[in-house]
Amino acid sequence: MGASRGSALSDSFRLHNVLDLVLVYSRKPLMYIPPDDPLRRCSWRPNKGHLLPVEILSEIFRIVVYTWHYSDLRERGWLMLVCRHWYAITVSTPGIPSKLWIRKSTSMASVQAAIQGRRWLLDVFIDPGNERNGQDFNADAFHASFMAAIQEASRWRSLSLHSFPLPGECKAFQIVQRLERLVSFRLDQGCDLGSFFGPLMTAIITTALPHLTKLHLCDLSAVLYVVQPARMRIFCHLRTLVISLNKRMESPADILPSLQRLETFEARHLHLPIYPPDASLPLIQTLRDLRLKSVSVQWMAGKVFPALLKCSITFPHHIGTIRLRPVTMPACTSLAYNSNDLDPLRYFHHLPLDALYVTSGQWNVSRGNYQLVAMCPIVVASAQNLTKLHLYVQCSEQLLAYMLSLVPDLEELTLGLASPNALSEAFFRAFTETSSRSDEESPYEMAAQLCAGLKDLTLYYKRQLRGPERMELIRVFSEIALSHWEEIEIDEIDEIEGVFELTLMFHGSDQSWIVRMPDETLEGYTHKLASIVGIPGPWGIIPLELWGIHPLMEVPFKETEYLWARHPLSISCLSSLHYLVELRVGIKQDILPHAPPSNLPLFRTLRVLEAKSIHPSFLAGQTFHKLEGCRVYLRVESPKLSQGQITQMPVCTRLDVDDLTLLATFNLPRIRELGVSLRHPEFNMIWAKNIVVNSNLSGLELLHVHGWHQQEDLVQVLRFLPVLETLILGSGPVLDADFFGEFMQMDLNETFAPVQSRLVGRASAFLCPMLTSLCIEGLDPTKRRELIPVLKEVVIIRAVGGSPLKTFTLYYFQKGRGKWELIGSNGSFVVERVRLRQVVGPFELKI
């Protein structure tokens, strides 16, 4: 039987291909996968997938869920979304866990629906006190829901108690079933279980062992309960133990001898006793991850930790014992140490560190220098392996530069600084190429660039940059970025990300600013999800990226002239930018404030405004004194013309707007290039009553029409544009021969020159006599052959009348994108199809 099943598996699939199949469906459930998608390249054949026995698929699902650690599979059950067959297998597989939350509003019916008819293990989370729906607590409903979950206690894989009703708010609970599947238990701070605590802990100690391998306690009473000698066996089989208390215990907890298999130990404010040097502590041999905060390290003195990989010690107690008997960690690659006294670091021996995190509370240069000297031995010992260094120590820059010169392979460096003047501009210039520094510029006599292989430099300042120091440091930061990128011959910014990043962080702010190399424009950042601030520098615009999801309340760089925003902008943020000349909103969300005050500095300084999602109240009644280019699209209702709130743009020459009503509220005396949509059923009234009155379109030289309601609207607009040179028509209703016939209404008995002179200052009797370029998108002449004679007449008749028309192009964007050119090199009518070498999209006015 086993051989036949193995043969069937070998014939149909290989194991890794079956796992690929699982990943394809788990990452993109119920989605079409194109034939050229890399996910299609696995060699499995879908038509034989049903030949796999159910038992084998169940084991594959377990491998994916447990071994490959795909959280989406565990939490959302995406395996169930593939097909009915997989749904049935997933439901009937007992080893696959499912989350069960019991909150304030959870009903017994929903709990029963989640657990009945299925054989899943359950990860149970109890948190009735952390729901923001304002609903009153219903003790009877919570009791019924929790009792429904208790009935399936034998299926609990983990139990996490984040909060619990106060004693007296609900009835007593009792666990009858054995917790023989329970591997993890968590009890948070302040979670008073009342009379349920004793029965629960009794059930865990008597029925969950030895399966319980993870224990997380944040409640002092719970810790005092389990550290009693009669209950100490709960620690024997643990692999992960977390004890995190808000204050230190008064009496010691002698738990270390009972930790026989522990691999991860995290403790805060845990009171440990003083152990003799020969005490038997099994965890010393098994620990792989150790994190202690305000905990005694006396038990570590003189010990060798052969398996410890990561160690973090913060404000240790009894640290003096380490000086007497050093600690040996031959496998430790990551060490974090936070204390006012860094001298004990020299007594941690044989550490092959690749990451070192050191923090000292001595924010004084003289004392900080002593602390830095104290940690130098551990840096020297790990110099060949150390690639990551986080240093929060106040010290002199000469001493810091010397220490950094000892770690030539450093890739990640974080410096915590009390103030921006803690390290000078000359110090940071040591990170640039040696050839760019003269001896006079740098006081450091080094033969090579400092940390030449650095990929990540993060500076954490206790206060923000001010005045002159801000511009000096920002410019040298951009030089550092340029120095690390200047030899990379890559045009696309995407491809060099990860080569080097310089990040600025400030105390009290969750903003992280990444300084990029200077560039002439910020166009390469238009695709990013970050907000971009641009500051002018000697080598171009210095871009600073802001990543995150929180609103942009403040820009700490007051010299900002360019802002590409992808975060909501507050009034206070915009009010602080006194030199802003370019504002672009790069996402289709309304992130600009509504109805801003008229004294915003940007109304007097802005030259470019682009917002593809804007509320009309941001513009209504304002005057943009220096605005030259503007693109604004509405994502809400159009403005009310009856209110008569006109937006003044006295020097604007380029405008792109998608709403005809919004255009009607603009006063544009110097407009030369316009993009607009004419899709409006009341076009005639809006055009004649408002647009012709408020906007001086008679001098328009370029017109891009996004779309139109009917072609008669186009004709009406074009009659008022006597000097139009370029016309681009986007997608809209189908244009017929009558429309193109309007371009042929010319007086053939006169030359073009006198006709042109008579058109100045009044509407044209025929369309666009000065047109030099006509482009129509989405029109394929092979599918509209009836238009060919009319198009030919347009070209010939306008040529005879002396028209300057030089190009007549039809673009099509379907499969096999290309264009049709209707005027040959000699000016004659020639229909020629041109294949485009690169992908192009519809025209968009450059702002």
C-alpha positions in Angstrom: 0.0 0.0 0.0 2.8 2.4 1.0 4.8 1.5 -2.1 1.9 2.2 -4.5 1.2 5.6 -2.9 4.9 6.5 -3.1 4.9 5.5 -6.8 1.8 7.6 -7.5 3.4 10.6 -5.8 6.6 10.1 -7.9 4.7 9.9 -11.1 2.5 12.9 -10.5 4.6 15.3 -8.5 7.9 15.9 -6.8 7.6 17.1 -3.3 9.1 20.6 -3.9 6.8 21.1 -6.8 3.8 20.3 -4.7 5.0 22.9 -2.2 5.4 25.3 -5.1 1.8 24.5 -6.0 0.7 25.3 -2.4 2.6 28.6 -2.5 1.1 29.6 -5.8 -2.4 29.3 -4.4 -1.6 30.7 -0.9 0.0 33.8 -2.2 -2.5 34.5 -5.0 -5.7 32.8 -4.1 -8.5 32.7 -6.7 -6.4 34.9 -9.0 -5.6 34.4 -12.7 -1.9 33.7 -13.2 -0.7 34.7 -16.7 1.1 32.1 -18.8 4.4 34.1 -18.6 4.2 34.5 -14.8 7.2 32.9 -13.0 4.7 31.1 -10.8 3.7 29.1 -13.8 7.2 27.7 -14.3 6.9 24.8 -11.8 6.6 21.4 -13.4 3.5 20.2 -11.8 0.5 19.2 -13.9 -2.8 20.5 -12.5 -4.8 17.8 -14.3 -3.3 15.1 -12.1 -3.4 16.9 -8.7 -6.5 14.9 -7.7 -4.4 11.7 -7.8 -2.6 12.7 -4.6 -4.0 10.8 -1.6 -5.7 13.0 1.1 -3.1 11.9 3.7 -0.2 13.2 1.6 -1.9 16.5 1.0 -2.6 16.8 4.7 1.1 16.3 5.5 2.1 18.9 2.9 -0.3 21.4 4.4 1.3 20.8 7.9 4.8 21.3 6.4 3.7 24.6 4.9 2.0 25.8 8.0 4.6 24.8 10.6 7.9 24.5 8.8 7.7 27.3 6.3 6.0 29.7 8.8 3.6 31.5 6.4 1.6 33.5 8.8 -1.1 34.3 6.2 -1.8 30.6 5.8 -2.1 30.1 9.6 -4.2 33.2 10.3 -6.4 33.5 7.3 -6.8 29.9 6.1 -6.0 30.7 2.5 -5.5 27.0 1.9 -9.3 26.7 2.1 -9.8 29.2 -0.7 -8.3 27.1 -3.4 -11.1 24.6 -4.1 -13.7 22.5 -2.3 -11.4 19.5 -2.1 -8.7 21.5 -0.4 -11.3 23.1 1.9 -12.4 19.7 3.1 -8.9 18.5 3.6 -7.9 21.6 5.6 -11.0 21.4 7.8 -10.4 17.7 8.5 -6.6 18.0 9.2 -6.2 18.1 13.0 -2.7 19.6 13.0 -3.5 22.9 11.4 -4.3 25.6 14.0 -6.9 28.3 13.8 -7.2 31.6 15.7 -10.2 32.0 18.0 -10.7 35.5 19.5 -13.1 36.1 22.3 -13.8 39.8 22.7 -16.4 42.0 24.3 -18.9 41.6 21.4 -18.1 37.9 20.6 -21.2 35.7 20.8 -21.5 32.1 21.7 -22.9 31.3 18.3 -19.9 32.7 16.5 -17.6 30.6 18.7 -19.5 27.4 18.1 -19.6 28.1 14.4 -15.8 28.5 14.4 -15.1 25.2 16.2 -17.9 22.8 15.4 -17.4 20.3 12.6 -13.7 20.9 12.4 -10.6 19.2 13.8 -8.3 22.1 13.9 -6.2 23.0 16.9 -7.2 26.3 18.4 -5.1 29.4 19.3 -7.4 31.1 21.8 -7.1 34.8 22.5 -9.2 36.3 25.4 -9.4 40.1 25.3 -12.8 41.5 26.3 -11.3 44.8 27.5 -9.6 45.9 24.3 -12.4 46.7 21.8 -13.2 50.2 20.7 -16.8 49.9 19.8 -18.1 51.5 23.0 -20.3 48.5 23.7 -21.1 47.7 27.3 -19.7 44.5 28.7 -22.2 41.7 28.8 -21.2 39.2 31.5 -23.6 36.5 30.4 -22.5 36.7 26.7 -18.8 36.5 27.7 -19.5 33.6 30.0 -21.4 31.7 27.3 -18.7 32.4 24.7 -15.8 31.4 27.0 -17.6 28.3 28.1 -18.1 27.2 24.5 -14.4 27.5 24.0 -13.7 25.7 27.3 -15.7 22.7 26.0 -13.0 22.3 23.3 -10.0 22.8 25.7 -8.5 19.6 24.6 -7.9 21.2 21.2 -6.2 24.4 22.6 -2.7 24.8 21.2 -2.2 28.1 22.8 -4.0 30.3 25.3 -3.4 34.1 25.5 -5.1 36.1 28.2 -4.7 39.8 27.3 -7.5 41.0 29.6 -10.2 39.5 31.7 -13.4 40.6 33.4 -13.0 41.9 36.9 -13.9 39.4 39.7 -17.6 39.5 40.3 -18.5 40.6 36.7 -18.9 37.0 35.5 -19.5 33.5 36.8 -16.8 31.0 37.8 -15.1 28.9 35.2 -13.9 25.3 35.5 -11.7 23.4 33.0 -12.6 19.7 33.0 -10.9 18.5 29.8 -7.2 17.8 29.7 -5.0 20.5 28.1 -2.9 17.8 26.4 -2.4 19.9 23.2 -1.4 23.2 25.0 2.1 24.3 24.0 1.9 28.0 24.8 0.4 30.1 27.6 0.4 33.9 28.0 -0.9 36.0 30.8 -0.6 39.8 30.5 -0.2 42.5 33.1 -3.3 43.4 35.1 -5.2 40.4 33.9 -7.0 39.4 37.1 -8.5 36.0 36.6 -10.1 35.9 40.1 -11.3 32.5 41.1 -10.5 31.1 37.7 -6.7 31.5 38.1 -6.2 28.6 40.5 -8.2 26.0 38.4 -6.5 27.2 35.2 -3.0 26.9 36.6 -3.8 23.5 38.2 -5.1 22.3 34.8 -1.9 23.5 33.1 0.4 22.0 35.6 -1.3 18.7 35.9 -2.4 18.1 32.3 -0.4 20.3 29.9 3.1 19.0 30.8 5.4 18.0 29.1 3.8 19.6 26.0 3.9 23.1 27.4 7.1 24.7 25.9 6.3 28.4 25.9 5.3 30.5 29.0 4.8 34.3 28.9 3.9 35.9 32.2 3.5 39.7 32.8 1.5 39.5 36.0 3.4 39.5 39.3 0.8 37.3 41.2 1.1 34.7 38.5 4.9 34.6 38.7 4.7 34.3 42.5 2.2 31.4 42.1 4.4 29.3 39.7 7.7 29.9 41.4 6.5 28.0 44.5 8.5 24.7 45.0 5.4 22.6 44.5 4.7 24.0 41.1 8.3 24.4 39.9 8.0 21.5 37.5 6.1 23.8 35.1 9.6 25.1 34.0 11.2 21.8 33.2 10.1 21.4 29.6 10.0 25.0 28.6 11.9 26.1 25.5 10.8 29.8 25.7 10.2 31.7 29.0 9.2 35.4 29.1 8.8 37.1 32.5 8.2 40.8 32.1 7.2 42.7 35.2 6.7 46.5 35.8 8.5 46.4 39.1 11.1 44.2 40.7 10.0 41.3 42.9 10.8 41.6 46.6 11.7 37.9 47.2 14.0 35.9 44.9 12.7 33.3 42.5 14.9 30.2 42.3 13.9 29.0 38.9 17.1 28.7 36.9 18.0 25.1 38.1 14.5 24.0 36.8 15.1 25.3 33.3 16.4 22.2 31.7 15.6 22.8 28.0 15.3 26.5 27.8 16.4 28.1 24.5 14.9 31.6 24.8 14.9 33.5 28.1 13.5 37.0 28.4 13.2 38.6 31.8 12.5 42.1 33.2 12.6 43.0 36.9 12.9 39.3 37.8 14.6 38.8 41.2 17.1 36.0 41.0 19.0 34.6 44.0 22.8 34.6 44.3 24.0 31.2 43.0 27.3 29.6 44.0 29.9 29.2 41.3 29.4 25.4 41.1 25.6 25.6 40.9 24.0 23.3 38.3 22.2 25.5 35.8 21.2 23.4 32.7 20.0 26.4 30.7 23.7 27.5 30.3 24.1 24.7 27.8 20.8 25.1 25.9 20.3 28.9 25.8 20.3 30.4 22.3 18.6 33.8 23.0 19.0 35.8 26.2 17.4 39.1 27.0 17.7 40.6 30.5 16.6 44.0 31.8 17.1 45.0 35.4 18.0 41.4 36.3 21.0 40.0 38.1 23.8 38.6 35.9 25.7 37.1 38.8 24.7 33.6 37.7 26.5 34.2 34.3 29.9 34.9 35.9 32.6 32.5 34.9 30.3 30.4 32.7 30.6 29.3 29.1 27.5 29.5 26.9 28.2 27.2 24.0 24.9 27.7 22.1 24.1 31.3 22.9 23.6 33.3 19.6 22.0 36.5 20.8 22.4 38.3 24.1 20.9 41.6 25.3 21.6 43.0 28.8 20.1 46.3 30.0 20.9 47.9 33.3 22.2 44.6 34.9 22.3 43.9 38.6 25.5 42.5 40.3 27.6 43.4 37.2 30.7 43.5 39.4 30.8 39.7 39.5 31.5 39.6 35.7 34.7 41.6 36.3 35.9 38.9 38.6 34.9 36.0 36.5 34.5 36.7 32.7 31.8 35.3 30.6 32.6 33.2 27.5 30.2 33.1 24.5 31.9 31.3 21.6 28.8 31.3 19.4 27.4 34.7 20.1 27.0 36.9 17.0 24.7 39.6 18.4 25.3 41.5 21.7 23.3 44.5 23.0 24.5 46.2 26.2 22.8 49.2 27.8 24.3 50.7 31.0 25.9 53.8 32.3 29.1 51.7 32.9 30.5 50.0 29.7 33.6 48.7 31.4 32.1 45.2 32.0 32.1 44.7 28.2 35.8 43.9 28.2 35.0 40.9 30.3 32.8 39.2 27.7 35.3 36.9 25.9 35.5 35.0 22.6 32.5 36.6 20.9 32.4 36.2 17.1 30.2 39.3 16.9 28.7 40.5 13.6 26.3 42.9 15.4 27.0 45.1 18.5 24.5 47.5 20.1 25.9 49.7 22.9 24.1 52.5 24.8 25.5 54.6 27.6 23.6 57.1 29.7 26.7 59.3 30.2 25.8 62.2 27.9 29.1 64.0 28.7 32.1 63.9 26.3 34.8 63.3 28.9 32.9 60.5 30.6 31.7 59.2 27.3 35.3 58.9 26.0 36.1 56.7 29.0 33.1 54.5 28.1 34.1 54.3 24.5 37.7 53.3 25.4 36.3 50.6 27.7 34.4 49.0 24.8 37.3 49.1 22.3 38.7 45.7 23.3 35.4 43.9 22.3 35.3 45.9 19.0 38.9 45.0 18.2 38.3 41.4 19.0 35.3 41.3 16.6 36.8 43.7 14.0 37.0 41.1 11.2 33.4 39.9 11.6 31.6 43.1 12.8 29.2 44.4 10.1 26.6 46.1 12.3 27.3 48.7 15.1 24.7 50.8 16.9 26.4 53.3 19.3 24.6 55.6 21.6 27.6 57.2 23.5 28.5 60.8 23.8 32.2 61.1 22.9 34.8 63.1 20.9 34.7 62.8 17.2 38.4 62.0 17.0 38.1 59.0 19.3 35.0 57.9 17.4 36.7 58.1 14.1 39.6 56.1 15.4 37.3 53.3 16.6 35.4 53.2 13.3 38.6 52.9 11.5 39.2 49.6 13.4 36.1 48.0 11.7 36.8 48.1 7.9 33.9 45.8 7.0 31.2 47.7 8.8 27.9 47.8 6.7 25.4 49.3 9.2 26.2 52.1 11.6 23.7 53.9 13.9 24.9 56.8 16.0 22.8 58.3 18.8 23.8 62.0 19.3 22.8 64.5 21.9 22.7 67.4 19.4 23.5 68.0 15.8 26.7 69.8 16.8 28.0 66.7 18.6 29.8 65.7 15.4 31.1 68.3 13.0 30.8 68.6 9.2 34.5 67.6 9.0 33.8 64.3 10.8 31.1 63.4 8.3 33.3 64.3 5.4 35.5 61.4 6.4 32.7 59.1 5.1 33.1 60.5 1.6 35.8 59.5 -0.9 39.3 60.4 0.0 39.9 62.1 -3.3 37.1 64.6 -2.5 38.8 65.8 0.8 41.8 67.9 1.1 44.1 67.8 4.1 42.7 71.2 5.2 39.1 70.0 5.1 39.6 67.0 7.4 41.5 66.9 10.7 41.7 63.1 10.5 44.9 61.8 9.0 43.5 58.6 7.5 44.7 57.0 4.3 41.3 55.5 3.3 37.7 56.5 3.4 36.0 55.9 6.7 33.7 52.8 6.6 34.0 52.5 2.8 31.7 49.5 2.6 28.9 51.2 4.6 25.4 50.5 3.3 23.3 52.0 6.1 24.1 55.1 8.2 21.5 56.2 10.7 21.8 59.3 12.9 19.5 59.7 15.9 19.5 63.2 17.3 18.0 64.2 20.6 16.9 67.5 19.1 16.2 68.7 15.6 18.6 70.6 13.3 18.6 74.3 13.5 19.6 77.2 11.2 23.1 77.1 9.7 23.9 73.6 11.1 20.9 72.2 9.3 22.0 73.3 5.8 25.7 72.4 6.4 24.9 68.9 7.6 22.3 68.2 5.0 24.7 69.1 2.2 27.5 67.0 3.6 25.0 64.1 4.1 24.1 64.3 0.4 27.8 64.3 -0.4 28.1 61.0 1.5 25.2 59.5 -0.5 26.7 60.8 -3.7 30.1 59.4 -2.8 28.7 55.9 -2.3 26.7 56.0 -5.5 28.8 58.0 -8.0 30.6 55.0 -9.4 27.4 52.9 -10.0 26.4 53.0 -13.7 22.7 52.5 -13.2 20.1 54.9 -14.4 17.1 53.8 -12.5 17.0 54.8 -8.8 15.1 51.6 -8.0 18.1 49.4 -9.0 20.5 51.2 -6.6 18.3 51.2 -3.6 20.0 49.1 -0.9 23.4 50.2 -2.0 23.5 53.0 0.6 21.0 54.8 2.9 21.6 57.7 5.2 18.7 58.0 7.7 17.9 60.9 10.0 15.7 60.4 13.1 14.8 62.9 15.9 13.8 62.3 19.5 10.1 62.6 20.1 9.2 62.0 16.4 8.3 58.8 14.6 9.5 60.2 11.3 12.5 58.7 9.5 14.1 60.8 6.8 16.3 59.1 4.2 18.8 61.4 2.5 19.4 60.6 -1.1 22.0 61.8 -3.6 21.4 65.2 -5.2 19.7 65.3 -8.6 18.5 68.0 -11.1 14.8 67.0 -10.5 12.7 64.8 -8.4 11.1 63.0 -11.3 12.8 59.7 -10.5 10.8 59.5 -7.2 7.3 59.9 -8.7 6.5 56.2 -8.2 7.5 56.0 -4.5 5.1 55.5 -1.6 7.2 58.0 0.5 6.8 61.7 0.7 9.8 63.5 -0.8 11.2 66.8 0.5 13.7 68.7 -1.8 16.3 71.2 -0.6 18.5 73.1 -3.1 22.2 72.3 -2.9 25.4 73.0 -4.9 25.0 69.8 -6.9 21.2 69.9 -7.5 18.1 69.2 -5.4 18.8 67.1 -2.2 15.9 64.6 -1.8 14.8 63.5 1.6 12.3 60.6 1.8 9.8 60.2 4.6 8.3 56.8 5.1 5.4 55.9 7.2 1.6 56.2 7.4 1.1 59.1 9.9 0.1 62.6 8.7 2.9 65.0 8.0 2.6 67.5 10.9 5.9 69.1 10.4 8.9 69.3 8.0 12.0 69.8 10.1 13.9 71.2 7.1 12.7 74.8 6.8 14.7 75.4 3.6 12.4 73.0 1.7 11.5 74.2 -1.7 10.1 71.0 -3.2 7.5 68.7 -1.6 6.1 65.5 -3.2 3.5 64.5 -0.6 2.0 61.1 0.0 1.0 61.8 3.6 -1.9 64.0 4.7 -0.6 67.6 5.1 -1.7 69.6 8.1 -2.1 73.4 8.1 0.8 73.7 10.6 3.0 71.8 8.2 2.2 74.0 5.2 2.4 77.2 7.3 6.0 76.4 8.2 7.2 76.1 4.6 8.1 79.7 3.6 10.1 78.9 0.5 8.0 76.2 -1.2 8.1 76.5 -5.0 6.8 73.1 -6.0 4.1 71.0 -4.4 3.0 67.7 -5.9 0.5 65.2 -4.4 1.4 61.9 -5.7 -1.5 59.7 -4.7 -5.2 59.8 -5.6 -6.3 60.7 -2.1 -7.5 64.0 -0.6 -4.6 64.8 1.6 -4.5 68.6 1.3 -6.5 70.5 4.0 -9.9 71.9 3.1 -10.5 75.7 3.2 -6.9 76.8 4.2 -6.3 80.3 5.4 -5.4 82.9 2.8 -2.1 83.7 4.5 -0.4 80.4 3.7 3.1 81.2 2.4 2.7 78.8 -0.5 0.1 81.0 -2.1 2.8 83.6 -2.6 5.8 81.3 -3.4 4.4 78.3 -5.3 5.3 78.0 -8.9 4.2 74.4 -9.6 1.1 72.7 -8.1 0.1 69.1 -8.9 -2.7 67.4 -7.0 -4.6 64.5 -8.6 -7.0 64.6 -5.8 -8.0 67.9 -4.4 -11.0 69.5 -2.7 -12.2 72.6 -4.5 -12.3 74.6 -1.2 -8.5 74.5 -1.1 -8.5 76.6 -4.3 -11.7 78.7 -4.0 -11.0 82.4 -3.7 -7.2 82.1 -3.4 -4.6 84.0 -5.4 -1.5 82.1 -6.5 0.8 85.0 -7.2 3.7 83.0 -8.9 2.0 79.8 -10.0 3.2 78.9 -13.5 2.2 75.2 -13.9 -0.8 73.5 -12.3 -2.5 70.1 -12.5 -5.5 69.6 -10.3 -8.1 66.8 -10.5 -11.2 66.5 -8.4 -12.2 63.4 -6.5 -15.3 65.0 -4.8 -18.2 67.1 -6.0 -17.6 70.0 -8.3 -17.6 73.6 -7.0 -20.8 75.6 -7.1 -20.5 78.3 -9.8 -23.2 80.3 -8.1 -20.9 81.1 -5.2 -18.6 83.1 -7.6 -15.4 82.2 -5.8 -12.7 82.8 -8.5 -9.2 81.4 -8.2 -6.7 83.9 -9.5 -3.6 82.6 -11.3 -2.2 85.7 -13.0 1.0 84.2 -14.4 -0.1 80.6 -15.0 0.8 79.4 -18.5 0.2 75.6 -18.2 -2.9 74.1 -16.6 -4.3 70.5 -16.6 -7.7 70.0 -15.1 -10.2 67.2 -15.4 -13.3 69.0 -14.3 -14.9 71.6 -16.6 -16.7 73.3 -13.7 -13.4 73.7 -11.8 -11.9 75.3 -14.9 -14.8 77.8 -14.9 -13.6 79.1 -11.5 -10.1 80.0 -12.7 -8.9 83.3 -13.9 -6.1 82.6 -16.4 -5.0 85.7 -18.3 -1.7 84.2 -19.6 -2.7 80.6 -20.2 -0.8 79.0 -23.1 -1.1 75.2 -22.6 -4.3 73.6 -21.4 -5.5 70.1 -20.6 -9.2 69.7 -19.9 -12.1 67.3 -20.0 -15.2 68.5 -21.7 -17.4 65.7 -20.3 -20.3 67.8 -19.0 -23.9 67.8 -20.1 -24.2 71.5 -19.5 -21.1 72.3 -21.5 -22.6 75.1 -23.6 -23.8 77.1 -20.6 -20.5 76.7 -18.6 -18.3 77.5 -21.6 -20.2 80.6 -22.7 -21.1 82.0 -19.3 -18.0 81.3 -17.2 -15.0 80.0 -19.0 -15.0 82.5 -21.9 -15.5 85.3 -19.3 -12.9 84.2 -16.7 -10.1 82.7 -18.8 -8.4 84.3 -21.7 -8.1 81.3 -24.0 -7.7 83.2 -27.3 -3.9 83.0 -26.8 -3.9 79.2 -26.2 -1.1 77.4 -28.1 -1.6 73.8 -26.9 -4.8 72.1 -26.1 -5.1 68.5 -24.7 -8.7 67.3 -24.5 -9.1 64.4 -22.1 -12.6 63.6 -23.3 -15.8 65.2 -24.5 -19.6 64.8 -24.2 -20.2 65.3 -27.9 -18.1 66.3 -30.8 -20.1 69.6 -31.2 -18.5 70.7 -28.0 -15.1 70.2 -29.5 -16.0 72.3 -32.5 -17.3 75.1 -30.3 -14.1 75.2 -28.3 -11.8 75.1 -31.3 -13.5 78.1 -32.9 -12.3 80.3 -30.1 -8.7 79.3 -30.4 -7.3 81.2 -33.4 -3.6 80.8 -32.5 -3.7 77.1 -31.4 -0.6 75.2 -32.6 -0.9 71.8 -31.0 -4.1 69.8 -30.5 -4.2 66.4 -28.8 -7.5 64.6 -28.5 -7.7 61.8 -25.9 -10.4 59.2 -25.5 -14.0 60.1 -26.0 -17.0 59.5 -28.2 -16.3 58.4 -31.7 -15.4 61.2 -34.1 -17.1 61.1 -37.5 -16.4 62.7 -40.9 -18.4 65.8 -40.0 -15.9 66.7 -37.3 -12.9 66.5 -39.6 -14.8 68.3 -42.2 -14.8 71.4 -40.0 -11.0 71.6 -40.6 -11.6 72.1 -44.3 -13.7 75.2 -44.2 -11.0 77.5 -45.6 -11.0 80.2 -48.3 -8.9 78.7 -51.1 -8.8 82.0 -53.0 -6.5 83.7 -50.4 -3.1 82.9 -49.1 -2.7 81.9 -45.5 -0.8 85.1 -44.4 -3.6 87.6 -44.8 -6.1 85.1 -43.4 -4.0 84.8 -40.3 -3.7 88.6 -39.9 -7.5 89.0 -39.9 -8.0 86.4 -37.1 -6.2 88.2 -34.4 -8.5 89.3 -31.6 -11.7 87.5 -32.8 -13.2 84.1 -33.3 -12.2 82.0 -36.3 -14.6 81.2 -39.1 -12.7 77.9 -39.5 -10.9 75.7 -37.1 -7.4 76.3 -35.9 -5.7 78.1 -38.9 -2.3 78.1 -37.2 -2.4 74.4 -36.2 1.0 72.7 -36.7 0.4 69.4 -34.9 -2.7 67.3 -34.6 -2.7 64.1 -32.6 -5.7 61.8 -31.9 -5.5 58.9 -29.5 -7.3 55.7 -29.7 -8.2 55.9 -33.4 -7.0 53.1 -35.7 -7.6 54.1 -39.4 -7.7 50.4 -40.4 -10.9 50.0 -38.5 -12.4 53.4 -39.7 -11.6 53.2 -43.4 -14.5 55.6 -44.2 -12.4 58.4 -42.6 -9.4 58.0 -44.9 -10.8 60.2 -47.8 -11.8 62.9 -45.3 -8.5 62.9 -43.6 -6.7 63.2 -46.9 -8.8 66.2 -47.9 -8.0 67.9 -44.6 -4.2 67.6 -45.3 -4.4 68.6 -49.0 -6.8 71.5 -48.6 -4.9 73.0 -45.6 -1.7 72.6 -47.5 -3.1 74.5 -50.5 -4.4 77.3 -48.2 -0.9 77.7 -46.7 -1.7 76.1 -43.3 1.4 75.3 -41.2 0.2 71.8 -40.4 3.3 69.5 -40.2 2.2 66.4 -38.3 -1.0 64.5 -38.2 -0.7 61.4 -36.0 -3.2 58.7 -34.8 -2.1 56.7 -31.8 -3.6 53.3 -30.8 -2.9 51.6 -27.5 -4.2 48.1 -28.0 -2.1 45.0 -28.4 0.8 45.9 -30.7 0.9 49.6 -29.7 1.9 52.0 -32.5 0.9 55.1 -34.4 -0.2 56.1 -37.9 1.5 59.1 -39.5 -0.7 60.8 -42.1 1.7 63.4 -43.5 4.9 62.3 -45.3 8.3 63.9 -45.2 7.4 66.0 -48.3 4.2 67.2 -46.8 1.9 64.9 -48.9 -0.8 62.7 -47.4 0.8 59.3 -46.7 -0.8 56.7 -44.3 2.3 55.1 -42.7 2.2 52.7 -39.7 5.0 53.1 -37.2 5.8 50.5 -34.6 6.7 52.1 -31.2 10.0 50.8 -29.8 9.0 51.5 -26.2 5.7 51.4 -24.4 3.9 54.7 -24.4 0.7 55.8 -22.8 -1.8 58.5 -23.4 -0.5 62.1 -23.5 -0.2 64.1 -20.3 0.7 67.7 -20.2 4.1 68.3 -18.6 3.7 70.4 -15.4 
